[in-house]
Amino acid sequence: MTFSNHKKKSEDNTEELTPSPYRTSPTWAMESFFIDIYSLLVHRIKGLGLSLSDFWQWDTWTTSKMYCMELELIDEEDKALNDDEDSKQDSEEMKDLYEEMWGEDV
């Protein structure tokens, strides 16, 4: 039986479920998660040059370490971006110029 012709009924047998890789095997869900990790790593680390075959050969410690490091970098970048936006304030000179150009009631 292949994935495409595998049909399942819902738990209460009222409807036929659409085939999905997530319903075929827990292994598929895990592999899907690892492909997401691979995609994140190769898109974020341009010089990595890692093929999917090479990625599958990595041990789980290397994969986990690289993934966690990238997540930490993403958090730091997000925090730095948000800090920059929060720290932006209009200078008094700009406020004065605005009032001079547009008046106080604009």
OpenMM code with the backbone's topology and positions (N, CA, C; nanometers):
from openmm import Vec3, app, unit

residues = "MET THR PHE SER ASN HIS LYS LYS LYS SER GLU ASP ASN THR GLU GLU LEU THR PRO SER PRO TYR ARG THR SER PRO THR TRP ALA MET GLU SER PHE PHE ILE ASP ILE TYR SER LEU LEU VAL HIS ARG ILE LYS GLY LEU GLY LEU SER LEU SER ASP PHE TRP GLN TRP ASP THR TRP THR THR SER LYS MET TYR CYS MET GLU LEU GLU LEU ILE ASP GLU GLU ASP LYS ALA LEU ASN ASP ASP GLU ASP SER LYS GLN ASP SER GLU GLU MET LYS ASP LEU TYR GLU GLU MET TRP GLY GLU ASP VAL".split()
positions = [
    Vec3(0.0845, -0.1167, 0.0000),
    Vec3(0.0000, 0.0000, 0.0000),
    Vec3(0.0896, 0.1238, 0.0000),
    Vec3(0.0559, 0.2217, -0.0800),
    Vec3(0.1334, 0.3442, -0.0859),
    Vec3(0.0609, 0.4554, -0.0114),
    Vec3(0.1323, 0.5626, 0.0081),
    Vec3(0.0733, 0.6776, 0.0771),
    Vec3(-0.0487, 0.7298, 0.0029),
    Vec3(-0.0397, 0.7361, -0.1292),
    Vec3(-0.1456, 0.7989, -0.2078),
    Vec3(-0.2782, 0.7225, -0.2042),
    Vec3(-0.2746, 0.5892, -0.1867),
    Vec3(-0.4014, 0.5172, -0.1864),
    Vec3(-0.4402, 0.4690, -0.0468),
    Vec3(-0.3722, 0.5189, 0.0538),
    Vec3(-0.4014, 0.4804, 0.1911),
    Vec3(-0.5109, 0.5714, 0.2465),
    Vec3(-0.6271, 0.5162, 0.2726),
    Vec3(-0.7394, 0.5936, 0.3254),
    Vec3(-0.7662, 0.5470, 0.4679),
    Vec3(-0.7981, 0.6433, 0.5540),
    Vec3(-0.8323, 0.6112, 0.6920),
    Vec3(-0.9660, 0.6742, 0.7260),
    Vec3(-1.0326, 0.6140, 0.8193),
    Vec3(-1.1557, 0.6698, 0.8723),
    Vec3(-1.1228, 0.7465, 0.9996),
    Vec3(-1.2052, 0.8467, 1.0305),
    Vec3(-1.1864, 0.9190, 1.1556),
    Vec3(-1.2150, 0.8241, 1.2712),
    Vec3(-1.1792, 0.8661, 1.3933),
    Vec3(-1.1946, 0.7787, 1.5091),
    Vec3(-1.3397, 0.7355, 1.5298),
    Vec3(-1.4321, 0.8235, 1.4996),
    Vec3(-1.5728, 0.7864, 1.5169),
    Vec3(-1.6329, 0.7269, 1.3891),
    Vec3(-1.5483, 0.7017, 1.2883),
    Vec3(-1.5877, 0.6390, 1.1610),
    Vec3(-1.6964, 0.7158, 1.0862),
    Vec3(-1.7058, 0.8458, 1.1067),
    Vec3(-1.8089, 0.9232, 1.0381),
    Vec3(-1.7600, 0.9832, 0.9081),
    Vec3(-1.6302, 1.0025, 0.8960),
    Vec3(-1.5794, 1.0628, 0.7739),
    Vec3(-1.4472, 0.9987, 0.7334),
    Vec3(-1.4217, 1.0031, 0.6042),
    Vec3(-1.2962, 0.9516, 0.5521),
    Vec3(-1.1925, 1.0629, 0.5580),
    Vec3(-1.0782, 1.0361, 0.6182),
    Vec3(-0.9745, 1.1370, 0.6333),
    Vec3(-0.8913, 1.1480, 0.5068),
    Vec3(-0.8566, 1.2694, 0.4734),
    Vec3(-0.7680, 1.2927, 0.3604),
    Vec3(-0.6300, 1.2399, 0.3963),
    Vec3(-0.5651, 1.1685, 0.3050),
    Vec3(-0.4309, 1.1181, 0.3369),
    Vec3(-0.3350, 1.2321, 0.3675),
    Vec3(-0.2533, 1.2107, 0.4642),
    Vec3(-0.1534, 1.3090, 0.5032),
    Vec3(-0.0296, 1.2361, 0.5496),
    Vec3(0.0882, 1.2873, 0.5144),
    Vec3(0.2100, 1.2237, 0.5633),
    Vec3(0.2156, 1.2172, 0.7157),
    Vec3(0.1534, 1.3142, 0.7820),
    Vec3(0.1548, 1.3138, 0.9282),
    Vec3(0.0756, 1.1976, 0.9867),
    Vec3(-0.0189, 1.1434, 0.9118),
    Vec3(-0.0985, 1.0314, 0.9605),
    Vec3(-0.0375, 0.8959, 0.9234),
    Vec3(0.0637, 0.8945, 0.8404),
    Vec3(0.1167, 0.7664, 0.7951),
    Vec3(0.2159, 0.7064, 0.8930),
    Vec3(0.2975, 0.7915, 0.9551),
    Vec3(0.4014, 0.7376, 1.0417),
    Vec3(0.4584, 0.8474, 1.1301),
    Vec3(0.4855, 0.8167, 1.2562),
    Vec3(0.5531, 0.9148, 1.3419),
    Vec3(0.6918, 0.9509, 1.2880),
    Vec3(0.7526, 0.8572, 1.2182),
    Vec3(0.8846, 0.8823, 1.1608),
    Vec3(0.8777, 0.9956, 1.0593),
    Vec3(0.7692, 0.9999, 0.9803),
    Vec3(0.7562, 1.1056, 0.8811),
    Vec3(0.7522, 1.2421, 0.9473),
    Vec3(0.6797, 1.2552, 1.0580),
    Vec3(0.6716, 1.3833, 1.1283),
    Vec3(0.8096, 1.4251, 1.1785),
    Vec3(0.8868, 1.3303, 1.2291),
    Vec3(1.0216, 1.3601, 1.2784),
    Vec3(1.1129, 1.4021, 1.1628),
    Vec3(1.1060, 1.3310, 1.0524),
    Vec3(1.1875, 1.3669, 0.9367),
    Vec3(1.1479, 1.5039, 0.8827),
    Vec3(1.0199, 1.5358, 0.8861),
    Vec3(0.9731, 1.6665, 0.8426),
    Vec3(1.0329, 1.7759, 0.9305),
    Vec3(1.0380, 1.7523, 1.0592),
    Vec3(1.0983, 1.8481, 1.1515),
    Vec3(1.2463, 1.8682, 1.1195),
    Vec3(1.3173, 1.7599, 1.0907),
    Vec3(1.4592, 1.7712, 1.0577),
    Vec3(1.4806, 1.8437, 0.9248),
    Vec3(1.3910, 1.8270, 0.8317),
    Vec3(1.4023, 1.9000, 0.7048),
    Vec3(1.3816, 2.0497, 0.7291),
    Vec3(1.2914, 2.0831, 0.8218),
    Vec3(1.2751, 2.2239, 0.8595),
    Vec3(1.4043, 2.2791, 0.9191),
    Vec3(1.4699, 2.2000, 1.0026),
    Vec3(1.5982, 2.2415, 1.0603),
    Vec3(1.7010, 2.2612, 0.9500),
    Vec3(1.7077, 2.1660, 0.8570),
    Vec3(1.8015, 2.1762, 0.7450),
    Vec3(1.7767, 2.3048, 0.6660),
    Vec3(1.6509, 2.3320, 0.6368),
    Vec3(1.6168, 2.4516, 0.5603),
    Vec3(1.6610, 2.5778, 0.6331),
    Vec3(1.6366, 2.5842, 0.7622),
    Vec3(1.6784, 2.7009, 0.8399),
    Vec3(1.8303, 2.7174, 0.8353),
    Vec3(1.9025, 2.6094, 0.8549),
    Vec3(2.0492, 2.6179, 0.8589),
    Vec3(2.1089, 2.6599, 0.7254),
    Vec3(2.0629, 2.6004, 0.6168),
    Vec3(2.1251, 2.6332, 0.4878),
    Vec3(2.0856, 2.7719, 0.4391),
    Vec3(1.9709, 2.8222, 0.4815),
    Vec3(1.9320, 2.9568, 0.4409),
    Vec3(1.9933, 3.0642, 0.5290),
    Vec3(2.0203, 3.0330, 0.6527),
    Vec3(2.0784, 3.1325, 0.7436),
    Vec3(2.2308, 3.1339, 0.7361),
    Vec3(2.2931, 3.0203, 0.7116),
    Vec3(2.4393, 3.0127, 0.7073),
    Vec3(2.4792, 2.9910, 0.5617),
    Vec3(2.5029, 3.1012, 0.4915),
    Vec3(2.5246, 3.0948, 0.3462),
    Vec3(2.6469, 3.0108, 0.3079),
    Vec3(2.7526, 3.0150, 0.3862),
    Vec3(2.8740, 2.9418, 0.3511),
    Vec3(2.8733, 2.7969, 0.3944),
    Vec3(2.7641, 2.7499, 0.4493),
    Vec3(2.7588, 2.6127, 0.5015),
    Vec3(2.7765, 2.5099, 0.3906),
    Vec3(2.7138, 2.5308, 0.2769),
    Vec3(2.7295, 2.4402, 0.1629),
    Vec3(2.6928, 2.2972, 0.1959),
    Vec3(2.5872, 2.2790, 0.2695),
    Vec3(2.5481, 2.1468, 0.3174),
    Vec3(2.4371, 2.0910, 0.2292),
    Vec3(2.4641, 1.9774, 0.1673),
    Vec3(2.3591, 1.9122, 0.0889),
    Vec3(2.2686, 1.8347, 0.1849),
    Vec3(2.1522, 1.7992, 0.1364),
    Vec3(2.0601, 1.7226, 0.2196),
    Vec3(2.1207, 1.5872, 0.2567),
    Vec3(2.1943, 1.5274, 0.1652),
    Vec3(2.2604, 1.3999, 0.1950),
    Vec3(2.3626, 1.4158, 0.3073),
    Vec3(2.4411, 1.5240, 0.2994),
    Vec3(2.5379, 1.5506, 0.4062),
    Vec3(2.4676, 1.5736, 0.5392),
    Vec3(2.3564, 1.6455, 0.5343),
    Vec3(2.2816, 1.6742, 0.6563),
    Vec3(2.2353, 1.5455, 0.7235),
    Vec3(2.1855, 1.4495, 0.6450),
    Vec3(2.1384, 1.3233, 0.7034),
    Vec3(2.2521, 1.2448, 0.7655),
    Vec3(2.3766, 1.2717, 0.7230),
    Vec3(2.4915, 1.2015, 0.7804),
    Vec3(2.5396, 1.2625, 0.9117),
    Vec3(2.4979, 1.3872, 0.9378),
    Vec3(2.5369, 1.4511, 1.0643),
    Vec3(2.4826, 1.3720, 1.1816),
    Vec3(2.5558, 1.3771, 1.2919),
    Vec3(2.5024, 1.3153, 1.4127),
    Vec3(2.4040, 1.4124, 1.4780),
    Vec3(2.3207, 1.3627, 1.5663),
    Vec3(2.2162, 1.4470, 1.6251),
    Vec3(2.2731, 1.5565, 1.7139),
    Vec3(2.3882, 1.5344, 1.7750),
    Vec3(2.4473, 1.6387, 1.8592),
    Vec3(2.4857, 1.7584, 1.7729),
    Vec3(2.5511, 1.7360, 1.6611),
    Vec3(2.5914, 1.8453, 1.5715),
    Vec3(2.4683, 1.9196, 1.5206),
    Vec3(2.3687, 1.8449, 1.4777),
    Vec3(2.2463, 1.9069, 1.4276),
    Vec3(2.1813, 1.9920, 1.5360),
    Vec3(2.1680, 1.9354, 1.6543),
    Vec3(2.1038, 2.0079, 1.7645),
    Vec3(2.1815, 2.1327, 1.8029),
    Vec3(2.3140, 2.1206, 1.8097),
    Vec3(2.3974, 2.2336, 1.8485),
    Vec3(2.3859, 2.3465, 1.7457),
    Vec3(2.3978, 2.3150, 1.6185),
    Vec3(2.3866, 2.4165, 1.5134),
    Vec3(2.2487, 2.4823, 1.5160),
    Vec3(2.1448, 2.4030, 1.5323),
    Vec3(2.0084, 2.4544, 1.5353),
    Vec3(1.9882, 2.5479, 1.6548),
    Vec3(2.0322, 2.5052, 1.7728),
    Vec3(2.0167, 2.5881, 1.8931),
    Vec3(2.0969, 2.7175, 1.8821),
    Vec3(2.2159, 2.7107, 1.8236),
    Vec3(2.2961, 2.8314, 1.8055),
    Vec3(2.2251, 2.9297, 1.7123),
    Vec3(2.1661, 2.8805, 1.6059),
    Vec3(2.0948, 2.9682, 1.5135),
    Vec3(1.9712, 3.0286, 1.5788),
    Vec3(1.9000, 2.9497, 1.6595),
    Vec3(1.7842, 3.0039, 1.7294),
    Vec3(1.8249, 3.1138, 1.8271),
    Vec3(1.9383, 3.0961, 1.8951),
    Vec3(1.9891, 3.1991, 1.9860),
    Vec3(2.0256, 3.3259, 1.9084),
    Vec3(2.0910, 3.3093, 1.7932),
    Vec3(2.1245, 3.4253, 1.7102),
    Vec3(1.9997, 3.4977, 1.6608),
    Vec3(1.8991, 3.4225, 1.6235),
    Vec3(1.7733, 3.4830, 1.5786),
    Vec3(1.7118, 3.5639, 1.6923),
    Vec3(1.7123, 3.5080, 1.8136),
    Vec3(1.6586, 3.5803, 1.9294),
    Vec3(1.7370, 3.7078, 1.9563),
    Vec3(1.8714, 3.7001, 1.9488),
    Vec3(1.9553, 3.8184, 1.9709),
    Vec3(1.9301, 3.9247, 1.8645),
    Vec3(1.9180, 3.8824, 1.7382),
    Vec3(1.8904, 3.9771, 1.6304),
    Vec3(1.7546, 4.0429, 1.6491),
    Vec3(1.6563, 3.9634, 1.6887),
    Vec3(1.5229, 4.0169, 1.7115),
    Vec3(1.5243, 4.1157, 1.8283),
    Vec3(1.5945, 4.0814, 1.9338),
    Vec3(1.6035, 4.1703, 2.0496),
    Vec3(1.6745, 4.3006, 2.0121),
    Vec3(1.7845, 4.2916, 1.9369),
    Vec3(1.8577, 4.4117, 1.8950),
    Vec3(1.7703, 4.4996, 1.8060),
    Vec3(1.6949, 4.4386, 1.7179),
    Vec3(1.6059, 4.5139, 1.6294),
    Vec3(1.4987, 4.5856, 1.7100),
    Vec3(1.4386, 4.5155, 1.8046),
    Vec3(1.3339, 4.5762, 1.8867),
    Vec3(1.3903, 4.6845, 1.9782),
    Vec3(1.5120, 4.6648, 2.0312),
    Vec3(1.5749, 4.7664, 2.1156),
    Vec3(1.6018, 4.8934, 2.0363),
    Vec3(1.6467, 4.8776, 1.9117),
    Vec3(1.6725, 4.9946, 1.8266),
    Vec3(1.5448, 5.0727, 1.8019),
    Vec3(1.4349, 5.0022, 1.7772),
    Vec3(1.3079, 5.0699, 1.7509),
    Vec3(1.2565, 5.1396, 1.8758),
    Vec3(1.2778, 5.0790, 1.9936),
    Vec3(1.2307, 5.1387, 2.1186),
    Vec3(1.3122, 5.2610, 2.1564),
    Vec3(1.4401, 5.2624, 2.1196),
    Vec3(1.5276, 5.3715, 2.1618),
    Vec3(1.5186, 5.4936, 2.0701),
    Vec3(1.4497, 5.4808, 1.9575),
    Vec3(1.4366, 5.5929, 1.8659),
    Vec3(1.3402, 5.6963, 1.9246),
    Vec3(1.3891, 5.8179, 1.9384),
    Vec3(1.3063, 5.9273, 1.9872),
    Vec3(1.3350, 6.0490, 1.9020),
    Vec3(1.2363, 6.1326, 1.8896),
    Vec3(1.2569, 6.2569, 1.8162),
    Vec3(1.3434, 6.3507, 1.8996),
    Vec3(1.4403, 6.4121, 1.8345),
    Vec3(1.5238, 6.5097, 1.9050),
    Vec3(1.4447, 6.6385, 1.9219),
    Vec3(1.4881, 6.7174, 2.0160),
    Vec3(1.4214, 6.8460, 2.0397),
    Vec3(1.4302, 6.9355, 1.9158),
    Vec3(1.5433, 6.9267, 1.8454),
    Vec3(1.5590, 7.0078, 1.7243),
    Vec3(1.4553, 6.9698, 1.6197),
    Vec3(1.4289, 6.8423, 1.6050),
    Vec3(1.3306, 6.7971, 1.5071),
    Vec3(1.1896, 6.8376, 1.5485),
    Vec3(1.1621, 6.8303, 1.6781),
    Vec3(1.0308, 6.8733, 1.7255),
    Vec3(1.0095, 7.0218, 1.6981),
    Vec3(1.1136, 7.1016, 1.7257),
    Vec3(1.1043, 7.2453, 1.7000),
    Vec3(1.0838, 7.2733, 1.5516),
    Vec3(1.1590, 7.2029, 1.4659),
    Vec3(1.1466, 7.2208, 1.3223),
    Vec3(1.0063, 7.1835, 1.2754),
    Vec3(0.9519, 7.0756, 1.3279),
    Vec3(0.8165, 7.0310, 1.2914),
    Vec3(0.7141, 7.1382, 1.3294),
    Vec3(0.7267, 7.1868, 1.4518),
    Vec3(0.6324, 7.2903, 1.4969),
    Vec3(0.6457, 7.4167, 1.4129),
    Vec3(0.7706, 7.4515, 1.3759),
    Vec3(0.7936, 7.5709, 1.2937),
    Vec3(0.7321, 7.5541, 1.1553),
    Vec3(0.7449, 7.4340, 1.0993),
    Vec3(0.6937, 7.4116, 0.9640),
    Vec3(0.5430, 7.3925, 0.9617),
    Vec3(0.4882, 7.3198, 1.0540),
    Vec3(0.3483, 7.2791, 1.0460),
    Vec3(0.2598, 7.3437, 1.1522),
    Vec3(0.3170, 7.4076, 1.2472),
    Vec3(0.2360, 7.4664, 1.3543),
    Vec3(0.2026, 7.3636, 1.4593),
    Vec3(0.1509, 7.4084, 1.5691),
    Vec3(0.1235, 7.3183, 1.6817),
    Vec3(-0.0039, 7.2368, 1.6651),
    Vec3(-0.0943, 7.2831, 1.5853),
    Vec3(-0.2226, 7.2121, 1.5746),
    Vec3(-0.2265, 7.1065, 1.4651),
    Vec3(-0.1137, 7.0732, 1.4048),
    Vec3(-0.1100, 6.9681, 1.3022),
    Vec3(-0.0580, 6.8418, 1.3621),
] * unit.nanometer
topology = app.Topology()
chain = topology.addChain("A")
for resn in residues:
    res = topology.addResidue(resn, chain)
    for name in ("N", "CA", "C"):
        topology.addAtom(name, app.Element.getBySymbol(name[0]), res)
